[in-house]
Amino acid sequence: MKTLVVFASKYGGTRSSAAKIANEMNQAQLCELEKDSVPDLNQFDCIVVGGPLYAGAIHKAAAAFAKDHVDMLLKKKLGLFIAGLENSEREEPFTANFPEVLIEHASAKEMIGGICDPKTLNFFLKMLMRAITKTSDYHSTVSDEKIRKFCGALKANA
Ligand SMILES: Cc1cc2nc3c(=O)[nH]c(=O)nc-3n(C[C@H](O)[C@H](O)[C@H](O)COP(=O)(O)O)c2cc1C
């Protein structure tokens, strides 16, 4: 099953999680929005779309990609992921950030956790994230188990 992982990332955390997903999907192709050009989607059987949350809203490039490619994505096996420190099972981050038809169509959707690396943040955000995470060190809630579960659901009946 030829798979493309399309993602957005501001501080680099989602890039490493997207690479884990691509690896778990047997060396899927990666496409970082705003950095890479988007390949011809016709050549893929499965497309994964995801991005990180900032104050409850997914990275705008990931949201725009999903919205702009609804018709194409409805023809594919689809996975939607959200990266965020919250790492919960809540449905609301999906309904707030992806078109409803895509959520219904998706074979897998998962909040996979997020990464906060203070080295990548400006002073204000460092202080903000220190207050939220209670640490000024690198902090990750990324769940390899959730990534495996997400990819397993996509690979099922492939
Ligand atoms: C300004 C800011 C706002 C954030 N807001 C949320 C949020 O609302 N929910 C959440 O779960 N994580 C939130 N996070 C955590 C990020 O989603 C997480 O660090 C993510 O891995 C960042 O991805 P990136 O490094 O690819 O940009 C926030 C982080 C920052 C810096």
The ligand as an ORCA input file, in Angstrom:
! r2SCAN-3c Opt
* xyz 0 1
  C       2.188     28.312     21.772
  C       1.859     26.859     21.927
  C       0.540     26.468     22.083
  C       0.218     25.107     22.254
  N      -1.097     24.731     22.395
  C      -1.403     23.412     22.582
  C      -2.756     23.007     22.721
  O      -3.695     23.773     22.682
  N      -3.005     21.688     22.926
  C      -1.994     20.760     23.008
  O      -2.282     19.589     23.206
  N      -0.687     21.118     22.813
  C      -0.382     22.418     22.610
  N       0.919     22.803     22.410
  C       1.953     21.773     22.307
  C       2.286     21.502     20.853
  O       1.152     21.059     20.143
  C       3.373     20.424     20.788
  O       4.507     20.947     21.438
  C       3.667     20.012     19.378
  O       4.461     18.840     19.436
  C       4.390     21.099     18.606
  O       4.624     20.635     17.310
  P       5.779     21.216     16.387
  O       7.064     21.104     17.203
  O       5.796     20.296     15.221
  O       5.426     22.617     16.017
  C       1.261     24.132     22.252
  C       2.599     24.539     22.085
  C       2.905     25.883     21.910
  C       4.346     26.276     21.743
*
